[in-house]
Amino acid sequence: MFMFLQVDSCDGVLVVGTSLEVFSAYRFVEYANKRSIPIAIVNYGETRAERSKLSSIVYKSDSNCAVLMKQVLAALQLS
């Protein structure tokens, strides 16, 4: 339950490099969706969240995860 409390305190959920086929990962996204917390996904191909048509998905990219994360770090001046 502790991990769900962490989701409650987030402004959004970022999913990187997973299809969310394993329920242990998908349940956090499902939990965020039930609370209308925005979800952004970076993954090649369709994810379980997309197939479920979760309404809180606000962004989806098929970008290369490593390249995108380097760009995010640079934009945040963390690298």
Helices and strands as residue ranges (DSSP letters): H 2-8, E 13-16, H 23-34, E 39-42, H 48-51, E 57-61, H 65-75
